[in-house]
Amino acid sequence: MVTRNPRLDEIGAYALEELRHRVSALRAEGAHLSDFSIGDPDEPTPAFVRQALLDAVDPVSNYPTTYGHADLRAAVAGFLHRRHGVDWVDPATMVLPTAGSKEAIFHLPFAILDATADKRSIVWGDPGYPVYGRSALLAGGRSDPVALQADDGWLLDLGSLDADRLDATAIAWLNYPHNPTGAEADLAYWRDQVAVAREYDILLASDECYQEVWFGDTPPPSVLEAVDGDPTGVVATLSLSKRSGMTGYRSGALVGDPAVVRTQRLLRPNFGTASQDFVQAAATAAWCDDDHVVERRSTFGAKRAVLDEFLHEVGYEVLDSAATFYVWFAAPGGDDVGHAEALLDAGVVASPGRSFGPAGHGWLRLALVPTVADCRAAVAGWQAGLDDGRVPRPTATT
């Protein structure tokens, strides 16, 4: 009989993947759906990025390097200098290209955690990206989700946790701008979290997948801005998925403490290599250009305006956020799963908040995936569902 890792039973099915299968089944039955669930934008990858990939496809295929191309690592460092004013990142020792930020997040604890130690917990915010906790369990650690609260701006404040909990923590994952809520954090917040993490010898890991999707006057800061040139005990994961429309390319980076980067370099040869050379060439082109990011941000802003105006007009409670790829709104009566089911009948696919952890109960997430025209069509179908009773109407007490 084939056995399996009991941790797989502990983590269970990946909720968003289950939703994806449900949507595929409905489409196979002929249903027309506007899918706001999985963060995979409909806009094409910029032409210059696609061309850079094509130009780099060599007639002879060779294994990629383990550490990634030097010019790609330099391009990442250059981006951080332009965007965040961080001029001390050494591409040779502080940057590791990854297959998207998900790979970096998942593999980080496998080289950091000691499964026999008391200090083997990974703290993360609930609701949040499920991979933080799942990777902790599969690496032999403990997943320690912290329930986030709307009244606290959905911020995870390490300083609010008791000392015993912090003493047991090896890694703390923070993610602002935040998936799924869109909550934002300022530089003072990051300085406070760095101070607490260093006091308790915690690796502070910042998931910065949504740094380039913002709509206000002030761009979101990076945790790397809060370390005063000393990245000891601090890393950030970056991604080109939303910044450059490269979800399928799987390209990102781990940046920060050179000691942590070394652990990942030791780990990587055991399971793979860096991304294909042609993907790295496309990624280098993307990190070196900022104009296309401005254009994409404008498009996302137009989508968000369509959804935000509609949700407010019909009476939903919507988190007031000026960042991320998501819109976070409250379900009438607090039933996020039931409301998501009702929206499916109206042709709209939304993610129940509890898919991201128990603290997301009562909320739903919309990802800015469909085109602006499709967003308008979706809200028209949503309105029709409200009018004919298929979708429960929000109330003043929501």
C-alpha positions in Angstrom: 0.0 0.0 0.0 1.2 3.5 -0.9 1.5 5.7 2.2 1.4 9.5 2.1 2.7 12.3 4.3 0.0 12.8 7.0 0.7 16.6 6.8 -1.2 16.5 3.5 -4.3 15.5 5.4 -3.7 18.2 7.9 -3.5 21.0 5.3 -6.4 19.7 3.3 -7.4 20.8 -0.2 -6.3 24.2 -1.6 -9.5 26.2 -1.4 -9.0 28.4 -4.5 -8.0 25.4 -6.6 -11.3 23.7 -5.6 -13.2 26.9 -6.7 -11.3 26.8 -10.0 -12.5 23.3 -10.7 -16.1 24.3 -9.9 -15.9 27.2 -12.3 -14.5 24.9 -15.0 -17.4 22.5 -14.5 -20.0 25.3 -14.8 -18.3 26.6 -18.0 -18.3 23.1 -19.4 -22.1 23.1 -18.9 -22.4 26.3 -21.0 -22.5 28.9 -18.2 -21.1 32.4 -19.0 -19.1 33.5 -15.9 -17.2 36.7 -15.1 -14.4 35.3 -13.0 -13.1 37.5 -10.2 -11.6 34.7 -8.2 -8.1 33.8 -9.3 -5.7 36.7 -9.7 -4.8 36.1 -13.4 -5.4 39.4 -15.3 -6.9 39.3 -18.8 -4.6 42.0 -20.2 -1.8 40.7 -22.4 1.8 40.6 -21.2 3.6 43.7 -22.7 4.9 43.1 -26.2 8.5 44.0 -25.3 8.6 41.3 -22.6 7.3 38.7 -25.0 9.8 39.7 -27.6 12.6 39.5 -25.0 11.6 35.9 -24.3 11.5 35.0 -28.0 14.8 36.5 -28.7 16.4 34.5 -25.9 15.2 31.1 -27.1 18.4 29.4 -28.1 18.5 26.5 -30.6 20.4 24.5 -28.0 18.6 24.0 -24.7 20.8 23.9 -21.6 20.1 23.7 -17.9 19.6 27.1 -16.3 21.9 28.1 -13.5 21.1 27.6 -9.9 21.4 31.2 -8.8 20.0 33.0 -11.8 21.6 35.3 -14.3 23.8 38.1 -13.0 22.0 40.6 -15.3 18.6 39.6 -13.8 19.9 39.9 -10.3 21.2 43.4 -11.2 17.9 44.3 -12.7 16.1 43.4 -9.5 18.5 45.5 -7.5 18.1 48.4 -9.9 14.3 48.3 -9.5 14.6 48.4 -5.8 16.9 51.5 -6.1 14.5 53.3 -8.4 11.3 52.4 -6.7 12.2 52.3 -3.0 15.4 54.3 -2.8 17.3 51.2 -1.6 20.8 51.5 -3.0 22.7 48.9 -0.9 21.3 45.7 -2.4 24.2 43.5 -3.6 23.0 41.5 -6.6 25.7 38.9 -6.0 24.7 38.0 -2.4 21.3 39.5 -1.7 19.1 38.5 -4.7 17.9 35.1 -5.7 15.6 34.9 -8.8 12.7 32.6 -8.1 9.8 31.0 -10.0 7.4 33.6 -8.9 7.0 34.6 -5.2 5.0 31.4 -4.4 8.2 29.3 -4.9 10.2 31.6 -2.6 7.4 31.6 0.1 6.9 27.8 0.0 10.6 26.9 0.1 11.9 29.4 2.6 11.1 27.4 5.7 12.7 24.2 4.4 16.1 25.7 4.8 15.3 27.8 7.9 13.2 25.6 10.3 14.6 23.0 12.6 11.7 20.6 13.0 13.2 19.4 16.4 13.4 22.8 17.9 10.9 24.7 20.1 11.4 27.7 17.9 9.7 26.4 14.7 6.5 28.4 14.3 5.6 30.5 11.3 3.3 33.5 12.2 1.1 34.8 9.4 -2.1 36.9 9.1 -5.5 35.2 8.9 -7.1 35.9 6.4 -4.0 35.5 4.2 -2.2 33.6 1.5 -2.6 29.9 2.5 0.9 29.0 1.4 2.5 30.6 4.5 0.9 28.1 6.8 1.0 25.2 4.5 4.7 25.4 3.9 5.3 25.6 7.6 3.5 22.3 8.2 5.1 20.5 5.3 8.6 21.7 6.4 8.0 20.2 9.9 7.1 23.4 11.6 4.0 24.9 13.2 1.6 27.1 11.4 0.6 30.0 13.8 -2.1 32.2 12.1 -2.9 35.5 13.8 -6.6 36.5 13.4 -6.6 39.9 11.8 -9.4 42.4 12.6 -11.2 45.0 10.5 -11.0 47.4 13.5 -7.2 47.2 13.4 -7.0 47.8 9.7 -6.3 44.1 9.0 -2.7 44.8 10.2 -0.6 42.1 11.9 1.2 43.8 14.8 4.0 41.5 16.1 4.2 43.7 19.2 0.7 42.7 20.2 1.6 39.0 20.5 2.7 37.6 23.9 6.4 36.9 24.5 6.0 33.1 24.6 4.4 33.1 21.2 7.2 35.3 19.8 9.9 33.1 21.4 8.5 30.1 19.5 8.4 31.9 16.2 11.1 31.3 13.6 9.5 33.2 10.7 6.9 35.9 10.5 5.2 36.5 7.2 3.8 39.9 6.6 2.0 41.0 3.4 1.2 44.6 2.8 -0.5 45.7 0.5 -2.5 42.7 1.7 -4.1 39.8 0.0 -7.0 39.4 0.3 -8.2 42.6 2.0 -6.1 45.3 0.2 -5.0 46.7 3.6 -2.0 49.0 3.5 0.9 49.6 5.9 3.2 52.7 6.3 6.9 52.9 6.9 6.4 53.4 10.6 4.6 50.1 10.8 7.5 48.3 9.1 10.1 49.9 11.4 8.1 48.6 14.4 7.8 45.1 13.0 11.6 45.0 12.2 12.3 46.0 15.8 10.1 43.3 17.3 11.4 40.6 15.0 15.0 41.5 15.8 14.3 41.5 19.5 13.0 38.0 19.4 15.4 36.6 16.7 12.6 36.1 14.1 13.2 36.1 10.4 10.9 38.8 9.1 9.6 37.9 5.7 7.6 40.5 3.6 5.5 39.2 0.7 5.6 42.2 -1.6 3.7 40.7 -4.6 1.3 43.7 -4.8 3.7 46.5 -4.3 3.2 48.0 -7.8 -0.7 47.9 -7.7 -1.6 51.1 -5.9 -4.0 53.9 -6.7 -3.4 56.6 -4.1 -0.8 59.4 -3.9 1.8 57.5 -2.0 3.3 54.2 -3.3 3.5 51.4 -0.7 6.8 51.1 1.1 9.0 48.0 1.2 10.2 46.4 4.4 13.7 47.0 2.9 13.2 50.7 3.4 12.9 50.1 7.1 16.2 48.4 7.8 18.5 51.4 7.4 20.9 49.5 5.1 21.2 46.4 7.3 19.0 43.6 6.0 20.0 41.1 8.8 17.0 39.0 9.6 14.8 40.5 6.9 13.8 39.3 3.4 11.3 40.4 0.8 9.7 38.4 -1.9 9.0 40.2 -5.2 6.9 39.1 -8.2 6.4 40.1 -11.8 2.9 38.4 -12.0 0.8 41.5 -11.3 3.5 44.2 -12.0 4.1 43.0 -15.5 1.3 40.6 -16.4 3.6 37.6 -16.2 1.6 35.2 -14.1 2.4 32.3 -16.5 6.1 33.1 -16.7 6.5 32.4 -13.0 9.2 34.9 -12.2 10.0 36.7 -9.0 12.9 37.2 -6.5 13.9 36.7 -2.9 15.9 39.7 -1.6 17.5 40.6 1.7 19.7 39.0 4.3 22.6 37.4 2.5 22.8 34.6 5.1 19.2 33.7 4.3 19.8 33.9 0.5 22.7 31.5 1.0 20.4 28.9 2.7 18.1 29.0 -0.3 21.1 28.6 -2.7 22.1 25.5 -0.7 18.5 24.2 -0.8 17.7 24.8 -4.5 20.0 22.3 -6.2 18.1 19.5 -4.4 14.8 20.3 -6.2 15.5 22.3 -9.3 17.2 25.3 -10.9 16.4 28.9 -11.6 13.8 29.6 -14.3 14.5 28.9 -18.0 17.1 31.2 -19.6 14.5 32.8 -21.8 12.1 33.5 -18.9 15.0 35.2 -17.1 15.7 37.3 -20.2 12.0 38.4 -20.2 12.1 39.1 -16.5 15.3 41.2 -16.9 13.5 43.3 -19.5 10.4 43.7 -17.3 12.4 44.8 -14.1 14.3 47.4 -16.1 11.2 49.2 -17.4 8.7 51.2 -15.4 6.5 52.7 -18.0 4.4 49.6 -18.7 3.7 49.4 -14.9 2.1 52.8 -14.9 -0.1 51.8 -17.8 -1.2 48.5 -16.1 -1.9 50.4 -12.9 -4.1 52.8 -14.8 -6.1 49.8 -16.2 -6.5 48.2 -12.8 -7.7 51.5 -11.4 -10.3 51.7 -14.1 -11.5 48.2 -13.2 -11.6 49.0 -9.5 -13.6 52.2 -10.2 -16.3 50.2 -12.0 -16.6 47.6 -9.1 -16.2 50.1 -6.3 -18.9 52.5 -7.7 -21.4 49.6 -8.1 -20.8 48.0 -4.7 -21.2 51.4 -2.9 -24.3 52.3 -4.9 -26.1 49.0 -4.0 -25.1 49.2 -0.3 -22.3 46.8 0.3 -19.7 47.5 2.9 -16.4 47.8 1.1 -12.9 48.2 2.6 -11.6 51.6 1.7 -8.2 50.6 0.2 -6.0 52.3 -2.4 -3.8 49.3 -3.2 -3.6 45.7 -4.3 -5.3 43.8 -7.0 -8.4 43.1 -4.9 -11.7 44.5 -3.6 -12.8 43.2 -0.2 -16.5 43.5 0.7 -18.8 42.3 3.4 -21.4 39.6 2.7 -25.0 40.4 3.6 -25.8 38.6 6.8 -22.2 37.5 7.2 -22.6 34.4 4.9 -19.7 34.7 2.5 -20.0 31.2 1.1 -23.8 31.5 0.6 -23.3 34.9 -1.1 -20.6 33.5 -3.3 -23.0 30.7 -4.4 -25.7 33.2 -5.1 -23.3 35.3 -7.2 -22.5 32.2 -9.3 -26.2 32.1 -10.3 -25.8 35.7 -11.5 -22.6 34.7 -13.5 -20.1 36.3 -11.1 -17.3 34.3 -9.5 -16.1 35.8 -6.2 -13.9 34.1 -3.5 -15.4 33.6 0.0 -13.3 35.2 2.6 -13.0 32.1 4.7 -11.0 30.6 1.8 -8.1 32.6 3.2 -8.6 31.6 6.8 -11.4 31.6 9.4 -10.9 35.3 10.1 -12.1 36.0 6.6 -15.6 34.7 7.5 -18.3 37.1 6.4 -16.2 38.8 3.6 -15.6 38.2 -0.1 -12.8 39.0 -2.4 -12.9 40.2 -6.0 -9.7 40.0 -8.1 -9.4 42.7 -10.8 -9.1 40.1 -13.5 -11.7 40.7 -16.3 -11.3 43.6 -18.7 -12.9 47.0 -17.9 -15.7 46.1 -20.4 -16.2 42.7 -18.8 -16.3 44.4 -15.4 -19.2 46.5 -16.6 -21.0 43.5 -18.0 -20.5 41.6 -14.7 -22.0 44.4 -12.6 -25.0 44.5 -15.0 -25.5 40.8 -14.4 -25.0 41.2 -10.7 -27.6 44.0 -10.6 -30.0 41.8 -12.5 -29.4 39.1 -9.8 -30.2 41.7 -7.1 -33.3 42.8 -8.9 -34.8 39.3 -9.4 -33.8 38.0 -5.9 -31.2 35.5 -6.9 -28.6 37.6 -5.0 -29.5 38.8 -1.5 -29.4 42.5 -1.1 -27.0 44.1 1.4 -28.6 45.9 4.3 -27.7 48.9 6.4 -26.5 46.5 9.2 -24.0 44.6 7.0 
